[in-house]
Amino acid sequence: MFDKSQLIRIRPLLLFLAVYTAIFVLFAKTLKYTFPFFAGFLLALLAQPMIDGLRGKLHFHPAAAAAVATFVVYMALFGLMILIGLWLIREISNLITYISSISAADMGTLTAPFNRLIKQISGSATHFDSSILQQDQEKLLSFAQTSLSIATKVLRTVLGFLTSLPTIFTMFIVMIFSTYFFSKDMQKIKNLFFGLFTAGGVDDLRSYSRSGRNLSGKYIGSYLLIYFITFVETLIVFFILGVPYPLVLSLLTGIADILPILGPGTVYIPLACVYFCTGKFFIAGALLACWVIISAIRQIIEPKIVSSSINIHPLFILAAIYFSLVAKNFWILIYIPLLIILYQSLTKSGKLPTLFKRPAAARPTSNGSDTNQ
């Protein structure tokens, strides 16, 4: 029933898919153990231009050049992390203090507008039992207090993680040393790796590497553009609605856009709840409506921007988004586009067959007429 020649033709493609999937799953499952070494290797690659400059122009010893480059890279990295960490600790501490200071009376004040709305509903709908509505009010107040208690515990957990980090500290120590040793021995590692291949194979690997970096850069740039668009849209919405701290909240929304399922709703929904509880129903409704609109715009522009930048069909991007949401697994969003990038690189170079064989073009005759005449 099947064409055996087609199965034989795509056998290398099936082998590539199996090997790629196995390597990707192994990488994802072991990343929590290999992360400091993997990150150290990437930082060592990032520091190579600086090391080459120190060794070539300033005649540094290889070990000294690696040590200086490692020091500079981690000073910049730690400086950025310290600034962000201090900002997070301060903001979370202030938020915990504010939530902890909210008493039951304050919760009654916050839920008063909603209670008035319930009373209006009970007045207009006489067939409802008012005692049931009163019980709903009490349950609402209890639910709000419980939610604040849970939020406080979560924030305290996050704050404790940020302020006591023995495991993270150890991980960074391993990263620093691995970056230094990888930087110092990078040329030996390259020679050892390329020594496994012929001269033609080395040229092919370098070509694949350049193509992969180009496509990966376009892919990452596409998503950064999408997050920036979400940030700008949110900034405009918050300015128009008069939401306080629009710049900071818009930045948080752009970062939250990375998260699956809720995305910007991580910021929009709590803000809408706060405005609803304080009686500002128009702003609450506007925030929810803008969240829906921004989410819809993102779903429309994401496949187009990503597919146009790396020449991937929008259906693959939609499949990656849908599968990651259904499975609640962020790795799927990386697995599918990376698979397509590698597939394109290897098929364009002729190292892998295409999934579907292109039909052979009709060969014209010398006089342009039908040869069967």
PAGUFI-365783 format. One record per residue (C-alpha): residue number from 0; residue in one letter; x, y, z. Coordinates in pm, whole numbers, plus 50000, padded with zeros to 5 digits. Example, Ala and Ser with C-alpha at 12.3 -4.5 7.8 and 13.67 -1.06 7.14 Angstrom:
BAPA   resi   resn    east   north      up
BAPA      0      A   51230   49550   50780
BAPA      1      S   51367   49894   50714
// end
This chain:
BAPA   resi   resn    east   north      up
BAPA      0      M   50000   50000   50000
BAPA      1      F   50286   50236   50081
BAPA      2      D   50559   50330   49838
BAPA      3      K   50869   50159   49979
BAPA      4      S   51098   50390   49787
BAPA      5      Q   50946   50689   49969
BAPA      6      L   50996   50520   50306
BAPA      7      I   51359   50449   50219
BAPA      8      R   51402   50808   50103
BAPA      9      I   51277   50963   50428
BAPA     10      R   51453   50708   50652
BAPA     11      P   51733   50959   50736
BAPA     12      L   51467   51215   50826
BAPA     13      L   51296   50972   51065
BAPA     14      L   51633   50889   51219
BAPA     15      F   51704   51261   51264
BAPA     16      L   51365   51310   51433
BAPA     17      A   51426   51022   51673
BAPA     18      V   51780   51135   51763
BAPA     19      Y   51672   51499   51803
BAPA     20      T   51379   51403   52026
BAPA     21      A   51596   51178   52243
BAPA     22      I   51862   51446   52286
BAPA     23      F   51602   51716   52359
BAPA     24      V   51421   51505   52621
BAPA     25      L   51753   51411   52783
BAPA     26      F   51857   51777   52790
BAPA     27      A   51523   51892   52940
BAPA     28      K   51521   51617   53205
BAPA     29      T   51881   51670   53316
BAPA     30      L   51897   52050   53292
BAPA     31      K   51848   52097   53666
BAPA     32      Y   52172   51902   53718
BAPA     33      T   52370   52025   53418
BAPA     34      F   52257   52389   53420
BAPA     35      P   52568   52540   53587
BAPA     36      F   52796   52360   53341
BAPA     37      F   52575   52440   53042
BAPA     38      A   52550   52806   53144
BAPA     39      G   52924   52815   53214
BAPA     40      F   52997   52682   52865
BAPA     41      L   52769   52941   52702
BAPA     42      L   52930   53222   52903
BAPA     43      A   53272   53088   52806
BAPA     44      L   53171   53108   52439
BAPA     45      L   53045   53461   52500
BAPA     46      A   53379   53558   52654
BAPA     47      Q   53591   53416   52369
BAPA     48      P   53623   53745   52172
BAPA     49      M   53750   53916   52487
BAPA     50      I   53994   53632   52555
BAPA     51      D   54123   53643   52196
BAPA     52      G   54177   54018   52229
BAPA     53      L   54362   53985   52558
BAPA     54      R   54583   53709   52422
BAPA     55      G   54647   53867   52081
BAPA     56      K   54681   54238   52153
BAPA     57      L   54791   54244   52516
BAPA     58      H   54980   53911   52509
BAPA     59      F   54807   53770   52817
BAPA     60      H   54876   53413   52922
BAPA     61      P   54578   53191   52828
BAPA     62      A   54495   53123   53194
BAPA     63      A   54518   53493   53284
BAPA     64      A   54304   53595   52985
BAPA     65      A   54042   53338   53083
BAPA     66      A   54045   53460   53444
BAPA     67      V   54005   53828   53345
BAPA     68      A   53726   53751   53096
BAPA     69      T   53543   53535   53351
BAPA     70      F   53572   53810   53612
BAPA     71      V   53433   54076   53376
BAPA     72      V   53142   53857   53258
BAPA     73      Y   53035   53766   53611
BAPA     74      M   53075   54118   53746
BAPA     75      A   52829   54237   53481
BAPA     76      L   52599   53940   53545
BAPA     77      F   52605   53972   53924
BAPA     78      G   52560   54348   53907
BAPA     79      L   52243   54307   53702
BAPA     80      M   52112   54029   53926
BAPA     81      I   52180   54224   54244
BAPA     82      L   51991   54526   54113
BAPA     83      I   51694   54312   54010
BAPA     84      G   51707   54106   54331
BAPA     85      L   51712   54411   54558
BAPA     86      W   51423   54562   54366
BAPA     87      L   51220   54239   54397
BAPA     88      I   51295   54203   54768
BAPA     89      R   51191   54561   54838
BAPA     90      E   50871   54540   54634
BAPA     91      I   50768   54201   54776
BAPA     92      S   50844   54314   55132
BAPA     93      N   50627   54625   55085
BAPA     94      L   50347   54415   54937
BAPA     95      I   50361   54164   55225
BAPA     96      T   50348   54449   55476
BAPA     97      Y   50049   54602   55298
BAPA     98      I   49856   54274   55276
BAPA     99      S   49932   54184   55637
BAPA    100      S   49801   54524   55753
BAPA    101      I   49462   54466   55593
BAPA    102      S   49217   54379   55870
BAPA    103      A   48869   54234   55851
BAPA    104      A   48721   54585   55868
BAPA    105      D   48933   54689   55572
BAPA    106      M   48813   54384   55382
BAPA    107      G   48458   54485   55456
BAPA    108      T   48531   54828   55311
BAPA    109      L   48683   54675   54999
BAPA    110      T   48387   54442   54946
BAPA    111      A   48125   54705   55030
BAPA    112      P   48060   54799   54665
BAPA    113      F   48007   54435   54579
BAPA    114      N   47775   54393   54877
BAPA    115      R   47571   54693   54758
BAPA    116      L   47549   54533   54416
BAPA    117      I   47417   54213   54574
BAPA    118      K   47156   54409   54770
BAPA    119      Q   47042   54582   54452
BAPA    120      I   47008   54245   54282
BAPA    121      S   46812   54108   54577
BAPA    122      G   46582   54412   54569
BAPA    123      S   46507   54379   54200
BAPA    124      A   46481   53998   54201
BAPA    125      T   46220   53935   54471
BAPA    126      H   46203   53565   54393
BAPA    127      F   46553   53519   54535
BAPA    128      D   46594   53426   54898
BAPA    129      S   46770   53717   55073
BAPA    130      S   46917   53485   55335
BAPA    131      I   47104   53300   55061
BAPA    132      L   47246   53630   54935
BAPA    133      Q   47351   53722   55289
BAPA    134      Q   47532   53389   55319
BAPA    135      D   47703   53460   54987
BAPA    136      Q   47827   53793   55125
BAPA    137      E   47975   53621   55428
BAPA    138      K   48135   53355   55206
BAPA    139      L   48276   53627   54982
BAPA    140      L   48439   53801   55278
BAPA    141      S   48579   53469   55405
BAPA    142      F   48707   53381   55058
BAPA    143      A   48878   53720   55021
BAPA    144      Q   49049   53683   55358
BAPA    145      T   49160   53328   55272
BAPA    146      S   49294   53447   54936
BAPA    147      L   49496   53721   55105
BAPA    148      S   49634   53466   55350
BAPA    149      I   49740   53237   55065
BAPA    150      A   49893   53529   54874
BAPA    151      T   50088   53630   55183
BAPA    152      K   50225   53277   55227
BAPA    153      V   50327   53262   54861
BAPA    154      L   50501   53598   54881
BAPA    155      R   50676   53499   55203
BAPA    156      T   50798   53182   55032
BAPA    157      V   50932   53382   54739
BAPA    158      L   51095   53631   54975
BAPA    159      G   51255   53348   55171
BAPA    160      F   51388   53203   54847
BAPA    161      L   51540   53536   54750
BAPA    162      T   51699   53604   55089
BAPA    163      S   51841   53258   55168
BAPA    164      L   51997   53090   54869
BAPA    165      P   52260   52833   54970
BAPA    166      T   52181   52609   54673
BAPA    167      I   52182   52900   54429
BAPA    168      F   52507   53027   54578
BAPA    169      T   52668   52685   54528
BAPA    170      M   52537   52673   54173
BAPA    171      F   52698   53007   54093
BAPA    172      I   53030   52891   54237
BAPA    173      V   53017   52590   54005
BAPA    174      M   52922   52817   53715
BAPA    175      I   53214   53050   53778
BAPA    176      F   53471   52772   53788
BAPA    177      S   53319   52592   53489
BAPA    178      T   53322   52917   53290
BAPA    179      Y   53690   52969   53375
BAPA    180      F   53797   52616   53280
BAPA    181      F   53585   52614   52964
BAPA    182      S   53726   52954   52866
BAPA    183      K   54085   52843   52925
BAPA    184      D   54046   52514   52737
BAPA    185      M   53796   52623   52470
BAPA    186      Q   54044   52583   52187
BAPA    187      K   54133   52232   52305
BAPA    188      I   53762   52145   52326
BAPA    189      K   53705   52271   51972
BAPA    190      N   54006   52082   51838
BAPA    191      L   53894   51763   52013
BAPA    192      F   53540   51796   51880
BAPA    193      F   53634   51889   51522
BAPA    194      G   53897   51615   51523
BAPA    195      L   53613   51363   51508
BAPA    196      F   53519   51482   51159
BAPA    197      T   53683   51515   50821
BAPA    198      A   53772   51853   50671
BAPA    199      G   53448   51853   50472
BAPA    200      G   53250   51759   50781
BAPA    201      V   53404   52046   50977
BAPA    202      D   53305   52290   50702
BAPA    203      D   52951   52151   50706
BAPA    204      L   52929   52185   51085
BAPA    205      R   53044   52545   51070
BAPA    206      S   52790   52616   50798
BAPA    207      Y   52513   52456   51007
BAPA    208      S   52627   52653   51310
BAPA    209      R   52609   52984   51123
BAPA    210      S   52269   52899   50980
BAPA    211      G   52139   52783   51317
BAPA    212      R   52263   53098   51494
BAPA    213      N   52100   53312   51227
BAPA    214      L   51763   53137   51250
BAPA    215      S   51775   53116   51631
BAPA    216      G   51857   53486   51654
BAPA    217      K   51559   53568   51435
BAPA    218      Y   51337   53343   51646
BAPA    219      I   51443   53503   51976
BAPA    220      G   51420   53852   51823
BAPA    221      S   51065   53778   51706
BAPA    222      Y   50948   53692   52057
BAPA    223      L   51126   53991   52208
BAPA    224      L   50934   54205   51957
BAPA    225      I   50607   54040   52063
BAPA    226      Y   50678   54104   52432
BAPA    227      F   50770   54465   52350
BAPA    228      I   50440   54511   52165
BAPA    229      T   50253   54380   52471
BAPA    230      F   50450   54623   52690
BAPA    231      V   50363   54923   52468
BAPA    232      E   49995   54826   52443
BAPA    233      T   49971   54787   52821
BAPA    234      L   50151   55117   52881
BAPA    235      I   49899   55299   52659
BAPA    236      V   49603   55127   52830
BAPA    237      F   49728   55205   53182
BAPA    238      F   49796   55569   53094
BAPA    239      I   49448   55613   52947
BAPA    240      L   49275   55446   53242
BAPA    241      G   49488   55629   53498
BAPA    242      V   49636   55317   53657
BAPA    243      P   49916   55415   53900
BAPA    244      Y   50276   55314   53826
BAPA    245      P   50199   55243   53459
BAPA    246      L   50562   55200   53354
BAPA    247      V   50647   54941   53622
BAPA    248      L   50320   54752   53578
BAPA    249      S   50359   54753   53199
BAPA    250      L   50709   54613   53235
BAPA    251      L   50577   54337   53463
BAPA    252      T   50304   54265   53206
BAPA    253      G   50563   54232   52930
BAPA    254      I   50758   53986   53144
BAPA    255      A   50439   53798   53240
BAPA    256      D   50363   53759   52870
BAPA    257      I   50624   53483   52871
BAPA    258      L   50401   53273   53099
BAPA    259      P   50157   53031   52934
BAPA    260      I   49776   53043   52968
BAPA    261      L   49726   53370   53164
BAPA    262      G   50018   53571   53029
BAPA    263      P   49931   53944   53068
BAPA    264      G   49629   53836   53270
BAPA    265      T   49871   53773   53558
BAPA    266      V   49873   54152   53598
BAPA    267      Y   49538   54253   53443
BAPA    268      I   49314   54021   53645
BAPA    269      P   49436   54123   53996
BAPA    270      L   49419   54491   53895
BAPA    271      A   49064   54444   53767
BAPA    272      C   48967   54273   54095
BAPA    273      V   49112   54560   54300
BAPA    274      Y   48923   54823   54099
BAPA    275      F   48605   54615   54114
BAPA    276      C   48625   54583   54493
BAPA    277      T   48679   54958   54529
BAPA    278      G   48367   55034   54325
BAPA    279      K   48540   55144   54004
BAPA    280      F   48347   54907   53783
BAPA    281      F   48420   55087   53455
BAPA    282      I   48798   55063   53499
BAPA    283      A   48770   54699   53612
BAPA    284      G   48563   54611   53305
BAPA    285      A   48794   54810   53077
BAPA    286      L   49099   54625   53212
BAPA    287      L   48937   54286   53149
BAPA    288      A   48828   54392   52800
BAPA    289      C   49177   54522   52718
BAPA    290      W   49330   54198   52845
BAPA    291      V   49108   53997   52610
BAPA    292      I   49191   54229   52318
BAPA    293      I   49567   54223   52383
BAPA    294      S   49561   53843   52417
BAPA    295      A   49369   53817   52088
BAPA    296      I   49614   54050   51913
BAPA    297      R   49905   53842   52041
BAPA    298      Q   49752   53520   51909
BAPA    299      I   49709   53686   51569
BAPA    300      I   50050   53851   51533
BAPA    301      E   50263   53580   51695
BAPA    302      P   50239   53323   51413
BAPA    303      K   50287   53593   51148
BAPA    304      I   50590   53759   51310
BAPA    305      V   50764   53434   51400
BAPA    306      S   50689   53256   51073
BAPA    307      S   50791   53554   50860
BAPA    308      S   51120   53599   51042
BAPA    309      I   51237   53237   51023
BAPA    310      N   51027   53114   50730
BAPA    311      I   50819   52872   50937
BAPA    312      H   50460   52805   50836
BAPA    313      P   50219   52973   51084
BAPA    314      L   50048   52637   51141
BAPA    315      F   50360   52500   51313
BAPA    316      I   50375   52799   51549
BAPA    317      L   50003   52766   51628
BAPA    318      A   50058   52396   51697
BAPA    319      A   50352   52473   51928
BAPA    320      I   50145   52728   52122
BAPA    321      Y   49842   52500   52146
BAPA    322      F   50037   52191   52247
BAPA    323      S   50231   52383   52513
BAPA    324      L   49906   52523   52658
BAPA    325      V   49727   52187   52660
BAPA    326      A   50025   52004   52807
BAPA    327      K   50111   52300   53034
BAPA    328      N   50472   52245   52935
BAPA    329      F   50689   52534   52820
BAPA    330      W   50945   52296   52668
BAPA    331      I   50709   52211   52381
BAPA    332      L   50719   52575   52274
BAPA    333      I   51096   52533   52231
BAPA    334      Y   51094   52179   52091
BAPA    335      I   50882   52241   51779
BAPA    336      P   51042   52567   51650
BAPA    337      L   51393   52433   51716
BAPA    338      L   51303   52114   51527
BAPA    339      I   51183   52320   51229
BAPA    340      I   51497   52537   51236
BAPA    341      L   51726   52232   51229
BAPA    342      Y   51510   52067   50963
BAPA    343      Q   51532   52373   50739
BAPA    344      S   51909   52404   50783
BAPA    345      L   51976   52038   50702
BAPA    346      T   51733   52012   50410
BAPA    347      K   51859   52330   50245
BAPA    348      S   52214   52195   50264
BAPA    349      G   52100   51866   50111
BAPA    350      K   52204   51658   50413
BAPA    351      L   51845   51553   50481
BAPA    352      P   51561   51476   50239
BAPA    353      T   51244   51683   50249
BAPA    354      L   50937   51524   50402
BAPA    355      F   50739   51559   50081
BAPA    356      K   50914   51497   49751
BAPA    357      R   50870   51782   49508
BAPA    358      P   50722   51675   49175
BAPA    359      A   50967   51682   48887
BAPA    360      A   50917   51974   48652
BAPA    361      A   50802   51890   48299
BAPA    362      R   51092   51897   48061
BAPA    363      P   51025   52114   47755
BAPA    364      T   51107   51977   47409
BAPA    365      S   51357   52145   47180
BAPA    366      N   51093   52293   46950
BAPA    367      G   50839   52346   47225
BAPA    368      S   50591   52110   47058
BAPA    369      D   50448   51781   47177
BAPA    370      T   50688   51494   47103
BAPA    371      N   50398   51253   47059
BAPA    372      Q   50279   51412   46740
// end
